[in-house]
Structures are given as C-alpha cells and as structure tokens.
C-alpha cells in the first residue's frame, strides 16, 4: 500500500478506493491464482491491500497489478510511494492502524469503523478467509483496548475536528463567522458538530442531493441547499469545509475566482479534507483565498497532541500484548486440523480394536464393556495429550510446518487433513478461486481468548 507517510495527497487521491471501486479490486484478486484471501482498506490516510498468498513474489505482483489497473496512479509514482510488508509485520501494522497510531491525526476515532467496514466488504465478496478474518478481529480488539486503557484519543482526535481547529486559527475566531459544508456524509456531520462546539453561529450544508443536505442541516438548525445555490453561499461564507466522496473536483479555480471578484477583498478560508480532493489546487493562488488540503492538517494535529505521544508509547505495549494473543490464536488454528486428524485416527483404531475384542470374546457384559472403553479411552488420552500440548506451544512457523509434516508422515495421516486448511500462514497454499466456500468467513469484531 501507500500512506500519508510515503505519499502526498496528489498521489493518494489517485489511488483512493471507495466501496464502489474496491469491489472490482477484490473480484480481480479473488480470481487470481496466487491470492486466497484479500481485503482493501482505503482511507484519507492510506490505500492498502491485504492478502493471503501462495507465493510472496507472485502475490506481490498480483497486488501491484491490481493497484495499477484499478486506480489512477501511474506506475512510476506508485513504485515511489509503495511499501510492502510480509508475515507477522502485516498483523503488527494493521494493529497500529486500527489503534490510530499510524494515522496523521494520532488517535483519530474514525479508523476503527473504516477497518471494520473494509473487512465486512471483503466478507461480502467472499474474500475474507479465516486468516484475514482473525487478523482483523484481533486488530479491532487491540484498537478498542488501546482507546479504553490509554488517553490516546484525548484532545483533538479526528480529521473533522482538526479541520475546525485549522479554521479557527486561520480566522482568529469562529464567533460571528459563516461556514459552508460541502457534502452531507458522516465526515460533514462530524465537522458540523465540531464547528458548533467551536462557537460558529451559522451553518449551511451544500450537497448534490438537496434533501440530504436539508436533513443534515436540520440537526444543527442550519440550512441545506443544492449545488446550484453553492455560488451564492460561497459569496456569504467565511470558511468552506469540503468532504464529499466525488471522484472529480467540486470547486474549480475559475468558479472561486468569480465569487471572489464580488467579495471586495473579504478573505475566504477553504479546507478540503476530501480524498480525492474536492477543490482545484490552483485556487490557492487567488487573492484573499487561503486553501488547505488534508496534508496541511498534520501540523495542527502535531500541535494538539496534548501528551498523546506518551500515550502512544503505552499503546505500543498493549499492541505487543495483543500480538502475542494473535500468535497463540494463529498457532492453535494452524495446528487444529492436524490435532483433530491425529485424535480421529487414534479413535478409529480404538473403536476397531474394541470391535475385534468383542468379536473374539463372543460377548462382553455391559460392565466389562464399560471398563474396557474407559481404559482404552484413558490410554489414548495419555498417549496423545503431551504431543498435542507441545504442538500447540510451538512459537516458530517453520517449526510448526516441520512438525506437522512429521506428524503426517509418522502417523500416515492424509495430507489434506493436516495442510493448514483452516488458518494458513501468510505464504502458504491459498483457497483456489474455484474451490472457495459458498459462504465467506463470518466477520465479527468480538475476539475470544479461549483457544
């Protein structure tokens, strides 16, 4: 993927994937022979593809190809901005993302919902397999724990609230100012709340669908208008905050220039927090216009950390603990098919021997049969209890695979029974596209500690 740490907004907006664009990416990856599971996570800070692959090289080629084919970013810029993570580093990164530690606004509150939505979309497309479902469940659990046990979310903690703080700094004071919100989604609603909390008395919501704009504005005693009224509202505004999900520019330089020509030198602050951007960057050169995009919010976010760097260190400790829980879950899930196959083989042998004893002896009394069943069951349990514990306690993936192969060979278990079909390591055999289950792995954020 690429993020605000590796790519400016002009790169990220070309790689942004909303739900409408993410579905074709998931379907393309689902049809690729190298990919078994996949999730697309795209926010204003990042666009990232997560996948379980058979071969790391082939898998990475598939993911790069999907980004090139389904986004507007060119190959050269993509290669400059791209980062690639493998194995456990993928889980560690996602845990930090879900906890808000990898965001431009450290501790932002929106990211948990975005992570959950990405997993749910993959589940709808039948691409959320056991391993990625487990990683995402544990990542969400880690994020919730970080927010519960630290003050990482104290102070200004969202893109919307940082944008409002930037407006306050630019105008000096929101009292008596007029604001226009372009867009009527969740970000616009959060921005409206932050504006009113900051002392703004007048609010107008502009949206392509007038009824949606009016419905949002009604919650805040404001006015809702359509884009056909936008020019008049811009003329009266002091600050404009735009956050639509449109794939094209909403405000062009020429349109803003015409508005400014009749404002007689009154300053207009425009804050564009959309990805892709809503406002043409060239508008920044207009007299009396101050234009900010989402990357400009980083300085304000840094200035408003309110001690959250220290809290981030505490959060790092929590993430390490949660990664340990994930490793245990992964090991247990990876070894479960082999353990079940081993115990099933032992039980089949036990039942066969009991049947042979019954046949040779003619008939056994119910008490004798009960005692023989109890003794043989106890022998099997004592014989396989220690190997089971040792197999589940293995900490190294290579050791797990080596011992599973030994188990298969020594006990004559079918390879399909112990080949990690439930939760595979990141670079192991995927679920083929033509053999994917009819229903995707259910995704629920709740994580059980019982293994």
Order of alpha helices (4+ residues) and beta strands (2+ residues): beta-alpha-alpha-beta-beta-alpha-alpha-alpha-alpha-alpha-alpha-beta-alpha-beta-alpha-beta-alpha-beta-alpha-beta-beta-alpha-alpha-alpha-alpha-alpha
